[in-house]
């Protein structure tokens, strides 16, 4: 059961990584042309989301339940930081 749930979590994390990676040079949210700083930010977080997805797959296969919980918390914290920084980049 843990493997299935961590697999679903990994797929969602990989989708988020692919979205951020593909929008480095395109429109991102309501920003028409990303600045170089935003492009670096998107590259960094795409790589971090990819690493969390890899950790989720490995964790689902080999790690105990408490380690999987740590992976989920790290991913949630990373997503929270991503959203907060993204909102400041939009300059609403």
mmCIF file as gemmi writes it, N, C-alpha and C atoms, coordinates in Angstrom:
data_model
loop_
_atom_site.group_PDB
_atom_site.id
_atom_site.type_symbol
_atom_site.label_atom_id
_atom_site.label_alt_id
_atom_site.label_comp_id
_atom_site.label_asym_id
_atom_site.label_entity_id
_atom_site.label_seq_id
_atom_site.pdbx_PDB_ins_code
_atom_site.Cartn_x
_atom_site.Cartn_y
_atom_site.Cartn_z
_atom_site.occupancy
_atom_site.B_iso_or_equiv
_atom_site.pdbx_formal_charge
_atom_site.auth_seq_id
_atom_site.auth_asym_id
_atom_site.pdbx_PDB_model_num
ATOM 1 N N . UNK Axp A 1 ? 0.825 -1.193 0 1 0 ? 1 A 1
ATOM 2 C CA . UNK Axp A 1 ? 0 0 0 1 0 ? 1 A 1
ATOM 3 C C . UNK Axp A 1 ? 0.872 1.261 0 1 0 ? 1 A 1
ATOM 4 N N . UNK Axp A 2 ? 1.941 1.231 0.796 1 0 ? 2 A 1
ATOM 5 C CA . UNK Axp A 2 ? 2.838 2.383 0.846 1 0 ? 2 A 1
ATOM 6 C C . UNK Axp A 2 ? 3.489 2.625 -0.509 1 0 ? 2 A 1
ATOM 7 N N . UNK Axp A 3 ? 3.86 1.555 -1.183 1 0 ? 3 A 1
ATOM 8 C CA . UNK Axp A 3 ? 4.479 1.688 -2.504 1 0 ? 3 A 1
ATOM 9 C C . UNK Axp A 3 ? 3.524 2.352 -3.491 1 0 ? 3 A 1
ATOM 10 N N . UNK Axp A 4 ? 2.263 1.981 -3.459 1 0 ? 4 A 1
ATOM 11 C CA . UNK Axp A 4 ? 1.274 2.574 -4.358 1 0 ? 4 A 1
ATOM 12 C C . UNK Axp A 4 ? 1.106 4.065 -4.081 1 0 ? 4 A 1
ATOM 13 N N . UNK Axp A 5 ? 0.966 4.424 -2.81 1 0 ? 5 A 1
ATOM 14 C CA . UNK Axp A 5 ? 0.777 5.829 -2.46 1 0 ? 5 A 1
ATOM 15 C C . UNK Axp A 5 ? 2.009 6.67 -2.772 1 0 ? 5 A 1
ATOM 16 N N . UNK Axp A 6 ? 3.182 6.139 -2.489 1 0 ? 6 A 1
ATOM 17 C CA . UNK Axp A 6 ? 4.407 6.874 -2.799 1 0 ? 6 A 1
ATOM 18 C C . UNK Axp A 6 ? 4.612 6.96 -4.312 1 0 ? 6 A 1
ATOM 19 N N . UNK Axp A 7 ? 4.161 5.946 -5.045 1 0 ? 7 A 1
ATOM 20 C CA . UNK Axp A 7 ? 4.238 6 -6.502 1 0 ? 7 A 1
ATOM 21 C C . UNK Axp A 7 ? 3.355 7.095 -7.07 1 0 ? 7 A 1
ATOM 22 N N . UNK Axp A 8 ? 2.147 7.227 -6.537 1 0 ? 8 A 1
ATOM 23 C CA . UNK Axp A 8 ? 1.239 8.298 -6.966 1 0 ? 8 A 1
ATOM 24 C C . UNK Axp A 8 ? 1.835 9.66 -6.627 1 0 ? 8 A 1
ATOM 25 N N . UNK Axp A 9 ? 2.395 9.764 -5.425 1 0 ? 9 A 1
ATOM 26 C CA . UNK Axp A 9 ? 3.043 11.013 -5.012 1 0 ? 9 A 1
ATOM 27 C C . UNK Axp A 9 ? 4.218 11.344 -5.939 1 0 ? 9 A 1
ATOM 28 N N . UNK Axp A 10 ? 4.986 10.334 -6.319 1 0 ? 10 A 1
ATOM 29 C CA . UNK Axp A 10 ? 6.125 10.553 -7.215 1 0 ? 10 A 1
ATOM 30 C C . UNK Axp A 10 ? 5.657 11.031 -8.585 1 0 ? 10 A 1
ATOM 31 N N . UNK Axp A 11 ? 4.571 10.468 -9.103 1 0 ? 11 A 1
ATOM 32 C CA . UNK Axp A 11 ? 4.047 10.892 -10.404 1 0 ? 11 A 1
ATOM 33 C C . UNK Axp A 11 ? 3.615 12.358 -10.353 1 0 ? 11 A 1
ATOM 34 N N . UNK Axp A 12 ? 2.943 12.749 -9.282 1 0 ? 12 A 1
ATOM 35 C CA . UNK Axp A 12 ? 2.519 14.145 -9.132 1 0 ? 12 A 1
ATOM 36 C C . UNK Axp A 12 ? 3.738 15.062 -9.028 1 0 ? 12 A 1
ATOM 37 N N . UNK Axp A 13 ? 4.739 14.628 -8.287 1 0 ? 13 A 1
ATOM 38 C CA . UNK Axp A 13 ? 5.953 15.429 -8.139 1 0 ? 13 A 1
ATOM 39 C C . UNK Axp A 13 ? 6.702 15.547 -9.464 1 0 ? 13 A 1
ATOM 40 N N . UNK Axp A 14 ? 6.769 14.458 -10.226 1 0 ? 14 A 1
ATOM 41 C CA . UNK Axp A 14 ? 7.408 14.516 -11.542 1 0 ? 14 A 1
ATOM 42 C C . UNK Axp A 14 ? 6.632 15.437 -12.485 1 0 ? 14 A 1
ATOM 43 N N . UNK Axp A 15 ? 5.309 15.437 -12.395 1 0 ? 15 A 1
ATOM 44 C CA . UNK Axp A 15 ? 4.501 16.333 -13.225 1 0 ? 15 A 1
ATOM 45 C C . UNK Axp A 15 ? 4.785 17.791 -12.87 1 0 ? 15 A 1
ATOM 46 N N . UNK Axp A 16 ? 4.913 18.079 -11.584 1 0 ? 16 A 1
ATOM 47 C CA . UNK Axp A 16 ? 5.244 19.435 -11.156 1 0 ? 16 A 1
ATOM 48 C C . UNK Axp A 16 ? 6.641 19.827 -11.627 1 0 ? 16 A 1
ATOM 49 N N . UNK Axp A 17 ? 7.581 18.893 -11.565 1 0 ? 17 A 1
ATOM 50 C CA . UNK Axp A 17 ? 8.936 19.165 -12.058 1 0 ? 17 A 1
ATOM 51 C C . UNK Axp A 17 ? 8.923 19.426 -13.561 1 0 ? 17 A 1
ATOM 52 N N . UNK Axp A 18 ? 8.161 18.647 -14.303 1 0 ? 18 A 1
ATOM 53 C CA . UNK Axp A 18 ? 8.083 18.84 -15.755 1 0 ? 18 A 1
ATOM 54 C C . UNK Axp A 18 ? 7.439 20.181 -16.099 1 0 ? 18 A 1
ATOM 55 N N . UNK Axp A 19 ? 6.423 20.573 -15.343 1 0 ? 19 A 1
ATOM 56 C CA . UNK Axp A 19 ? 5.761 21.854 -15.585 1 0 ? 19 A 1
ATOM 57 C C . UNK Axp A 19 ? 6.724 23.011 -15.351 1 0 ? 19 A 1
ATOM 58 N N . UNK Axp A 20 ? 7.43 22.979 -14.231 1 0 ? 20 A 1
ATOM 59 C CA . UNK Axp A 20 ? 8.348 24.079 -13.947 1 0 ? 20 A 1
ATOM 60 C C . UNK Axp A 20 ? 9.515 24.096 -14.932 1 0 ? 20 A 1
ATOM 61 N N . UNK Axp A 21 ? 9.994 22.927 -15.331 1 0 ? 21 A 1
ATOM 62 C CA . UNK Axp A 21 ? 11.103 22.877 -16.293 1 0 ? 21 A 1
ATOM 63 C C . UNK Axp A 21 ? 10.67 23.391 -17.668 1 0 ? 21 A 1
ATOM 64 N N . UNK Axp A 22 ? 9.463 23.034 -18.099 1 0 ? 22 A 1
ATOM 65 C CA . UNK Axp A 22 ? 9.014 23.431 -19.437 1 0 ? 22 A 1
ATOM 66 C C . UNK Axp A 22 ? 8.642 24.907 -19.519 1 0 ? 22 A 1
ATOM 67 N N . UNK Axp A 23 ? 8.411 25.562 -18.399 1 0 ? 23 A 1
ATOM 68 C CA . UNK Axp A 23 ? 8.018 26.972 -18.423 1 0 ? 23 A 1
ATOM 69 C C . UNK Axp A 23 ? 9.177 27.909 -18.095 1 0 ? 23 A 1
ATOM 70 N N . UNK Axp A 24 ? 10.391 27.436 -18.251 1 0 ? 24 A 1
ATOM 71 C CA . UNK Axp A 24 ? 11.548 28.303 -18.035 1 0 ? 24 A 1
ATOM 72 C C . UNK Axp A 24 ? 11.6 29.423 -19.057 1 0 ? 24 A 1
ATOM 73 N N . UNK Axp A 25 ? 11.255 29.137 -20.296 1 0 ? 25 A 1
ATOM 74 C CA . UNK Axp A 25 ? 11.351 30.119 -21.378 1 0 ? 25 A 1
ATOM 75 C C . UNK Axp A 25 ? 9.981 30.562 -21.879 1 0 ? 25 A 1
ATOM 76 N N . UNK Axp A 26 ? 8.91 29.985 -21.339 1 0 ? 26 A 1
ATOM 77 C CA . UNK Axp A 26 ? 7.558 30.307 -21.8 1 0 ? 26 A 1
ATOM 78 C C . UNK Axp A 26 ? 6.842 31.123 -20.733 1 0 ? 26 A 1
ATOM 79 N N . UNK Axp A 27 ? 5.561 31.357 -20.972 1 0 ? 27 A 1
ATOM 80 C CA . UNK Axp A 27 ? 4.732 32.027 -19.976 1 0 ? 27 A 1
ATOM 81 C C . UNK Axp A 27 ? 4.657 31.175 -18.722 1 0 ? 27 A 1
ATOM 82 N N . UNK Axp A 28 ? 4.783 31.816 -17.573 1 0 ? 28 A 1
ATOM 83 C CA . UNK Axp A 28 ? 4.662 31.124 -16.293 1 0 ? 28 A 1
ATOM 84 C C . UNK Axp A 28 ? 3.603 31.844 -15.476 1 0 ? 28 A 1
ATOM 85 N N . UNK Axp A 29 ? 2.501 31.138 -15.175 1 0 ? 29 A 1
ATOM 86 C CA . UNK Axp A 29 ? 1.353 31.712 -14.478 1 0 ? 29 A 1
ATOM 87 C C . UNK Axp A 29 ? 0.889 32.938 -15.251 1 0 ? 29 A 1
ATOM 88 N N . UNK Axp A 30 ? 0.988 34.146 -14.671 1 0 ? 30 A 1
ATOM 89 C CA . UNK Axp A 30 ? 0.541 35.339 -15.399 1 0 ? 30 A 1
ATOM 90 C C . UNK Axp A 30 ? 1.72 36.155 -15.923 1 0 ? 30 A 1
ATOM 91 N N . UNK Axp A 31 ? 2.929 35.635 -15.795 1 0 ? 31 A 1
ATOM 92 C CA . UNK Axp A 31 ? 4.123 36.329 -16.271 1 0 ? 31 A 1
ATOM 93 C C . UNK Axp A 31 ? 4.338 35.956 -17.737 1 0 ? 31 A 1
ATOM 94 N N . UNK Axp A 32 ? 4.392 36.967 -18.587 1 0 ? 32 A 1
ATOM 95 C CA . UNK Axp A 32 ? 4.506 36.699 -20.025 1 0 ? 32 A 1
ATOM 96 C C . UNK Axp A 32 ? 5.912 36.253 -20.417 1 0 ? 32 A 1
ATOM 97 N N . UNK Axp A 33 ? 6.929 36.952 -19.991 1 0 ? 33 A 1
ATOM 98 C CA . UNK Axp A 33 ? 8.306 36.594 -20.34 1 0 ? 33 A 1
ATOM 99 C C . UNK Axp A 33 ? 9.114 36.511 -19.041 1 0 ? 33 A 1
ATOM 100 N N . UNK Axp A 34 ? 9.526 35.302 -18.64 1 0 ? 34 A 1
ATOM 101 C CA . UNK Axp A 34 ? 10.265 35.158 -17.383 1 0 ? 34 A 1
ATOM 102 C C . UNK Axp A 34 ? 11.612 35.885 -17.424 1 0 ? 34 A 1
ATOM 103 N N . UNK Axp A 35 ? 11.958 36.503 -16.315 1 0 ? 35 A 1
ATOM 104 C CA . UNK Axp A 35 ? 13.255 37.156 -16.175 1 0 ? 35 A 1
ATOM 105 C C . UNK Axp A 35 ? 14.33 36.086 -15.977 1 0 ? 35 A 1
ATOM 106 N N . UNK Axp A 36 ? 15.604 36.441 -16.14 1 0 ? 36 A 1
ATOM 107 C CA . UNK Axp A 36 ? 16.661 35.449 -15.895 1 0 ? 36 A 1
ATOM 108 C C . UNK Axp A 36 ? 16.643 34.898 -14.466 1 0 ? 36 A 1
ATOM 109 N N . UNK Axp A 37 ? 16.296 35.732 -13.499 1 0 ? 37 A 1
ATOM 110 C CA . UNK Axp A 37 ? 16.203 35.254 -12.119 1 0 ? 37 A 1
ATOM 111 C C . UNK Axp A 37 ? 15.093 34.229 -11.944 1 0 ? 37 A 1
ATOM 112 N N . UNK Axp A 38 ? 13.957 34.481 -12.573 1 0 ? 38 A 1
ATOM 113 C CA . UNK Axp A 38 ? 12.849 33.531 -12.502 1 0 ? 38 A 1
ATOM 114 C C . UNK Axp A 38 ? 13.189 32.243 -13.241 1 0 ? 38 A 1
ATOM 115 N N . UNK Axp A 39 ? 13.93 32.349 -14.333 1 0 ? 39 A 1
ATOM 116 C CA . UNK Axp A 39 ? 14.346 31.156 -15.071 1 0 ? 39 A 1
ATOM 117 C C . UNK Axp A 39 ? 15.248 30.277 -14.21 1 0 ? 39 A 1
ATOM 118 N N . UNK Axp A 40 ? 16.206 30.891 -13.502 1 0 ? 40 A 1
ATOM 119 C CA . UNK Axp A 40 ? 17.072 30.129 -12.588 1 0 ? 40 A 1
ATOM 120 C C . UNK Axp A 40 ? 16.262 29.503 -11.463 1 0 ? 40 A 1
ATOM 121 N N . UNK Axp A 41 ? 15.302 30.253 -10.951 1 0 ? 41 A 1
ATOM 122 C CA . UNK Axp A 41 ? 14.427 29.758 -9.89 1 0 ? 41 A 1
ATOM 123 C C . UNK Axp A 41 ? 13.64 28.538 -10.36 1 0 ? 41 A 1
ATOM 124 N N . UNK Axp A 42 ? 13.097 28.591 -11.567 1 0 ? 42 A 1
ATOM 125 C CA . UNK Axp A 42 ? 12.329 27.462 -12.1 1 0 ? 42 A 1
ATOM 126 C C . UNK Axp A 42 ? 13.219 26.251 -12.343 1 0 ? 42 A 1
ATOM 127 N N . UNK Axp A 43 ? 14.44 26.464 -12.839 1 0 ? 43 A 1
ATOM 128 C CA . UNK Axp A 43 ? 15.376 25.353 -13.032 1 0 ? 43 A 1
ATOM 129 C C . UNK Axp A 43 ? 15.698 24.684 -11.705 1 0 ? 43 A 1
ATOM 130 N N . UNK Axp A 44 ? 15.993 25.498 -10.694 1 0 ? 44 A 1
ATOM 131 C CA . UNK Axp A 44 ? 16.346 24.962 -9.376 1 0 ? 44 A 1
ATOM 132 C C . UNK Axp A 44 ? 15.214 24.129 -8.794 1 0 ? 44 A 1
ATOM 133 N N . UNK Axp A 45 ? 14.007 24.665 -8.819 1 0 ? 45 A 1
ATOM 134 C CA . UNK Axp A 45 ? 12.899 23.938 -8.216 1 0 ? 45 A 1
ATOM 135 C C . UNK Axp A 45 ? 12.47 22.738 -9.049 1 0 ? 45 A 1
ATOM 136 N N . UNK Axp A 46 ? 12.655 22.787 -10.355 1 0 ? 46 A 1
ATOM 137 C CA . UNK Axp A 46 ? 12.374 21.601 -11.17 1 0 ? 46 A 1
ATOM 138 C C . UNK Axp A 46 ? 13.312 20.469 -10.778 1 0 ? 46 A 1
ATOM 139 N N . UNK Axp A 47 ? 14.576 20.783 -10.584 1 0 ? 47 A 1
ATOM 140 C CA . UNK Axp A 47 ? 15.542 19.755 -10.155 1 0 ? 47 A 1
ATOM 141 C C . UNK Axp A 47 ? 15.217 19.241 -8.757 1 0 ? 47 A 1
ATOM 142 N N . UNK Axp A 48 ? 14.834 20.141 -7.857 1 0 ? 48 A 1
ATOM 143 C CA . UNK Axp A 48 ? 14.494 19.714 -6.497 1 0 ? 48 A 1
ATOM 144 C C . UNK Axp A 48 ? 13.246 18.834 -6.48 1 0 ? 48 A 1
ATOM 145 N N . UNK Axp A 49 ? 12.232 19.198 -7.262 1 0 ? 49 A 1
ATOM 146 C CA . UNK Axp A 49 ? 11.032 18.361 -7.337 1 0 ? 49 A 1
ATOM 147 C C . UNK Axp A 49 ? 11.35 16.995 -7.933 1 0 ? 49 A 1
ATOM 148 N N . UNK Axp A 50 ? 12.243 16.964 -8.919 1 0 ? 50 A 1
ATOM 149 C CA . UNK Axp A 50 ? 12.654 15.692 -9.505 1 0 ? 50 A 1
ATOM 150 C C . UNK Axp A 50 ? 13.358 14.822 -8.46 1 0 ? 50 A 1
ATOM 151 N N . UNK Axp A 51 ? 14.226 15.425 -7.655 1 0 ? 51 A 1
ATOM 152 C CA . UNK Axp A 51 ? 14.921 14.669 -6.607 1 0 ? 51 A 1
ATOM 153 C C . UNK Axp A 51 ? 13.953 14.132 -5.556 1 0 ? 51 A 1
ATOM 154 N N . UNK Axp A 52 ? 12.943 14.913 -5.207 1 0 ? 52 A 1
ATOM 155 C CA . UNK Axp A 52 ? 11.939 14.437 -4.248 1 0 ? 52 A 1
ATOM 156 C C . UNK Axp A 52 ? 11.146 13.28 -4.854 1 0 ? 52 A 1
ATOM 157 N N . UNK Axp A 53 ? 10.852 13.346 -6.145 1 0 ? 53 A 1
ATOM 158 C CA . UNK Axp A 53 ? 10.159 12.236 -6.809 1 0 ? 53 A 1
ATOM 159 C C . UNK Axp A 53 ? 10.983 10.963 -6.802 1 0 ? 53 A 1
ATOM 160 N N . UNK Axp A 54 ? 12.277 11.084 -7.071 1 0 ? 54 A 1
ATOM 161 C CA . UNK Axp A 54 ? 13.169 9.919 -7.011 1 0 ? 54 A 1
ATOM 162 C C . UNK Axp A 54 ? 13.21 9.364 -5.59 1 0 ? 54 A 1
ATOM 163 N N . UNK Axp A 55 ? 13.311 10.262 -4.607 1 0 ? 55 A 1
ATOM 164 C CA . UNK Axp A 55 ? 13.328 9.819 -3.207 1 0 ? 55 A 1
ATOM 165 C C . UNK Axp A 55 ? 12.023 9.123 -2.835 1 0 ? 55 A 1
ATOM 166 N N . UNK Axp A 56 ? 10.902 9.581 -3.386 1 0 ? 56 A 1
ATOM 167 C CA . UNK Axp A 56 ? 9.613 8.951 -3.094 1 0 ? 56 A 1
ATOM 168 C C . UNK Axp A 56 ? 9.555 7.531 -3.643 1 0 ? 56 A 1
ATOM 169 N N . UNK Axp A 57 ? 10.079 7.331 -4.842 1 0 ? 57 A 1
ATOM 170 C CA . UNK Axp A 57 ? 10.085 5.977 -5.413 1 0 ? 57 A 1
ATOM 171 C C . UNK Axp A 57 ? 10.994 5.06 -4.601 1 0 ? 57 A 1
ATOM 172 N N . UNK Axp A 58 ? 12.196 5.531 -4.31 1 0 ? 58 A 1
ATOM 173 C CA . UNK Axp A 58 ? 13.128 4.717 -3.521 1 0 ? 58 A 1
ATOM 174 C C . UNK Axp A 58 ? 12.569 4.478 -2.123 1 0 ? 58 A 1
ATOM 175 N N . UNK Axp A 59 ? 11.958 5.502 -1.545 1 0 ? 59 A 1
ATOM 176 C CA . UNK Axp A 59 ? 11.377 5.359 -0.216 1 0 ? 59 A 1
ATOM 177 C C . UNK Axp A 59 ? 10.23 4.371 -0.18 1 0 ? 59 A 1
ATOM 178 N N . UNK Axp A 60 ? 9.403 4.387 -1.211 1 0 ? 60 A 1
ATOM 179 C CA . UNK Axp A 60 ? 8.3 3.432 -1.271 1 0 ? 60 A 1
ATOM 180 C C . UNK Axp A 60 ? 8.77 2 -1.384 1 0 ? 60 A 1
ATOM 181 N N . UNK Axp A 61 ? 9.909 1.811 -2.019 1 0 ? 61 A 1
ATOM 182 C CA . UNK Axp A 61 ? 10.438 0.454 -2.191 1 0 ? 61 A 1
ATOM 183 C C . UNK Axp A 61 ? 11.204 -0.051 -0.972 1 0 ? 61 A 1
ATOM 184 N N . UNK Axp A 62 ? 12.016 0.803 -0.374 1 0 ? 62 A 1
ATOM 185 C CA . UNK Axp A 62 ? 12.982 0.316 0.606 1 0 ? 62 A 1
ATOM 186 C C . UNK Axp A 62 ? 12.864 0.892 2.015 1 0 ? 62 A 1
ATOM 187 N N . UNK Axp A 63 ? 12.293 2.076 2.176 1 0 ? 63 A 1
ATOM 188 C CA . UNK Axp A 63 ? 12.347 2.749 3.471 1 0 ? 63 A 1
ATOM 189 C C . UNK Axp A 63 ? 11.145 2.399 4.34 1 0 ? 63 A 1
ATOM 190 N N . UNK Axp A 64 ? 11.289 2.528 5.659 1 0 ? 64 A 1
ATOM 191 C CA . UNK Axp A 64 ? 10.143 2.312 6.556 1 0 ? 64 A 1
ATOM 192 C C . UNK Axp A 64 ? 9.155 3.482 6.465 1 0 ? 64 A 1
ATOM 193 N N . UNK Axp A 65 ? 8.038 3.325 7.124 1 0 ? 65 A 1
ATOM 194 C CA . UNK Axp A 65 ? 6.95 4.3 7.027 1 0 ? 65 A 1
ATOM 195 C C . UNK Axp A 65 ? 7.367 5.684 7.51 1 0 ? 65 A 1
ATOM 196 N N . UNK Axp A 66 ? 8.143 5.766 8.579 1 0 ? 66 A 1
ATOM 197 C CA . UNK Axp A 66 ? 8.532 7.082 9.1 1 0 ? 66 A 1
ATOM 198 C C . UNK Axp A 66 ? 9.415 7.835 8.102 1 0 ? 66 A 1
ATOM 199 N N . UNK Axp A 67 ? 10.247 7.127 7.354 1 0 ? 67 A 1
ATOM 200 C CA . UNK Axp A 67 ? 11.091 7.782 6.353 1 0 ? 67 A 1
ATOM 201 C C . UNK Axp A 67 ? 10.243 8.291 5.185 1 0 ? 67 A 1
ATOM 202 N N . UNK Axp A 68 ? 9.206 7.554 4.825 1 0 ? 68 A 1
ATOM 203 C CA . UNK Axp A 68 ? 8.295 8.023 3.778 1 0 ? 68 A 1
ATOM 204 C C . UNK Axp A 68 ? 7.565 9.282 4.223 1 0 ? 68 A 1
ATOM 205 N N . UNK Axp A 69 ? 7.219 9.345 5.5 1 0 ? 69 A 1
ATOM 206 C CA . UNK Axp A 69 ? 6.58 10.544 6.034 1 0 ? 69 A 1
ATOM 207 C C . UNK Axp A 69 ? 7.521 11.743 5.937 1 0 ? 69 A 1
ATOM 208 N N . UNK Axp A 70 ? 8.787 11.523 6.204 1 0 ? 70 A 1
ATOM 209 C CA . UNK Axp A 70 ? 9.775 12.599 6.077 1 0 ? 70 A 1
ATOM 210 C C . UNK Axp A 70 ? 9.859 13.077 4.626 1 0 ? 70 A 1
ATOM 211 N N . UNK Axp A 71 ? 9.839 12.157 3.679 1 0 ? 71 A 1
ATOM 212 C CA . UNK Axp A 71 ? 9.881 12.525 2.261 1 0 ? 71 A 1
ATOM 213 C C . UNK Axp A 71 ? 8.648 13.346 1.889 1 0 ? 71 A 1
ATOM 214 N N . UNK Axp A 72 ? 7.483 12.957 2.375 1 0 ? 72 A 1
ATOM 215 C CA . UNK Axp A 72 ? 6.258 13.709 2.095 1 0 ? 72 A 1
ATOM 216 C C . UNK Axp A 72 ? 6.317 15.115 2.685 1 0 ? 72 A 1
ATOM 217 N N . UNK Axp A 73 ? 6.825 15.234 3.904 1 0 ? 73 A 1
ATOM 218 C CA . UNK Axp A 73 ? 6.921 16.544 4.551 1 0 ? 73 A 1
ATOM 219 C C . UNK Axp A 73 ? 7.923 17.432 3.815 1 0 ? 73 A 1
ATOM 220 N N . UNK Axp A 74 ? 9.043 16.867 3.406 1 0 ? 74 A 1
ATOM 221 C CA . UNK Axp A 74 ? 10.034 17.643 2.65 1 0 ? 74 A 1
ATOM 222 C C . UNK Axp A 74 ? 9.432 18.131 1.332 1 0 ? 74 A 1
ATOM 223 N N . UNK Axp A 75 ? 8.697 17.271 0.643 1 0 ? 75 A 1
ATOM 224 C CA . UNK Axp A 75 ? 8.053 17.675 -0.604 1 0 ? 75 A 1
ATOM 225 C C . UNK Axp A 75 ? 7.011 18.761 -0.393 1 0 ? 75 A 1
ATOM 226 N N . UNK Axp A 76 ? 6.235 18.654 0.673 1 0 ? 76 A 1
ATOM 227 C CA . UNK Axp A 76 ? 5.225 19.671 0.967 1 0 ? 76 A 1
ATOM 228 C C . UNK Axp A 76 ? 5.881 21.003 1.329 1 0 ? 76 A 1
ATOM 229 N N . UNK Axp A 77 ? 6.948 20.948 2.105 1 0 ? 77 A 1
ATOM 230 C CA . UNK Axp A 77 ? 7.672 22.163 2.473 1 0 ? 77 A 1
ATOM 231 C C . UNK Axp A 77 ? 8.291 22.816 1.24 1 0 ? 77 A 1
ATOM 232 N N . UNK Axp A 78 ? 8.842 22.009 0.356 1 0 ? 78 A 1
ATOM 233 C CA . UNK Axp A 78 ? 9.421 22.517 -0.883 1 0 ? 78 A 1
ATOM 234 C C . UNK Axp A 78 ? 8.353 23.179 -1.753 1 0 ? 78 A 1
ATOM 235 N N . UNK Axp A 79 ? 7.185 22.564 -1.85 1 0 ? 79 A 1
ATOM 236 C CA . UNK Axp A 79 ? 6.091 23.145 -2.631 1 0 ? 79 A 1
ATOM 237 C C . UNK Axp A 79 ? 5.612 24.453 -2.009 1 0 ? 79 A 1
ATOM 238 N N . UNK Axp A 80 ? 5.579 24.525 -0.677 1 0 ? 80 A 1
ATOM 239 C CA . UNK Axp A 80 ? 5.166 25.753 -0.006 1 0 ? 80 A 1
ATOM 240 C C . UNK Axp A 80 ? 6.149 26.886 -0.305 1 0 ? 80 A 1
ATOM 241 N N . UNK Axp A 81 ? 7.435 26.598 -0.239 1 0 ? 81 A 1
ATOM 242 C CA . UNK Axp A 81 ? 8.439 27.612 -0.551 1 0 ? 81 A 1
ATOM 243 C C . UNK Axp A 81 ? 8.323 28.041 -2.013 1 0 ? 81 A 1
ATOM 244 N N . UNK Axp A 82 ? 8.084 27.077 -2.902 1 0 ? 82 A 1
ATOM 245 C CA . UNK Axp A 82 ? 7.918 27.376 -4.323 1 0 ? 82 A 1
ATOM 246 C C . UNK Axp A 82 ? 6.759 28.339 -4.548 1 0 ? 82 A 1
ATOM 247 N N . UNK Axp A 83 ? 5.638 28.089 -3.907 1 0 ? 83 A 1
ATOM 248 C CA . UNK Axp A 83 ? 4.466 28.951 -4.083 1 0 ? 83 A 1
ATOM 249 C C . UNK Axp A 83 ? 4.729 30.341 -3.516 1 0 ? 83 A 1
ATOM 250 N N . UNK Axp A 84 ? 5.325 30.415 -2.339 1 0 ? 84 A 1
ATOM 251 C CA . UNK Axp A 84 ? 5.586 31.724 -1.735 1 0 ? 84 A 1
ATOM 252 C C . UNK Axp A 84 ? 6.543 32.554 -2.587 1 0 ? 84 A 1
ATOM 253 N N . UNK Axp A 85 ? 7.597 31.947 -3.087 1 0 ? 85 A 1
ATOM 254 C CA . UNK Axp A 85 ? 8.538 32.689 -3.924 1 0 ? 85 A 1
ATOM 255 C C . UNK Axp A 85 ? 7.899 33.029 -5.268 1 0 ? 85 A 1
ATOM 256 N N . UNK Axp A 86 ? 7.086 32.143 -5.816 1 0 ? 86 A 1
ATOM 257 C CA . UNK Axp A 86 ? 6.407 32.432 -7.087 1 0 ? 86 A 1
ATOM 258 C C . UNK Axp A 86 ? 5.49 33.639 -6.952 1 0 ? 86 A 1
ATOM 259 N N . UNK Axp A 87 ? 4.794 33.739 -5.834 1 0 ? 87 A 1
ATOM 260 C CA . UNK Axp A 87 ? 3.901 34.876 -5.627 1 0 ? 87 A 1
ATOM 261 C C . UNK Axp A 87 ? 4.675 36.179 -5.524 1 0 ? 87 A 1
ATOM 262 N N . UNK Axp A 88 ? 5.856 36.149 -4.916 1 0 ? 88 A 1
ATOM 263 C CA . UNK Axp A 88 ? 6.642 37.38 -4.837 1 0 ? 88 A 1
ATOM 264 C C . UNK Axp A 88 ? 7.236 37.751 -6.191 1 0 ? 88 A 1
ATOM 265 N N . UNK Axp A 89 ? 7.466 36.776 -7.06 1 0 ? 89 A 1
ATOM 266 C CA . UNK Axp A 89 ? 7.999 37.059 -8.395 1 0 ? 89 A 1
ATOM 267 C C . UNK Axp A 89 ? 6.953 37.706 -9.301 1 0 ? 89 A 1
ATOM 268 N N . UNK Axp A 90 ? 5.666 37.486 -9.003 1 0 ? 90 A 1
ATOM 269 C CA . UNK Axp A 90 ? 4.616 38.03 -9.862 1 0 ? 90 A 1
ATOM 270 C C . UNK Axp A 90 ? 4.42 39.521 -9.665 1 0 ? 90 A 1
ATOM 271 N N . UNK Axp A 91 ? 4.806 40.062 -8.513 1 0 ? 91 A 1
ATOM 272 C CA . UNK Axp A 91 ? 4.684 41.496 -8.22 1 0 ? 91 A 1
ATOM 273 C C . UNK Axp A 91 ? 3.26 41.985 -8.456 1 0 ? 91 A 1
ATOM 274 N N . UNK Axp A 92 ? 2.336 41.397 -7.719 1 0 ? 92 A 1
ATOM 275 C CA . UNK Axp A 92 ? 0.92 41.737 -7.901 1 0 ? 92 A 1
ATOM 276 C C . UNK Axp A 92 ? 0.621 43.15 -7.477 1 0 ? 92 A 1
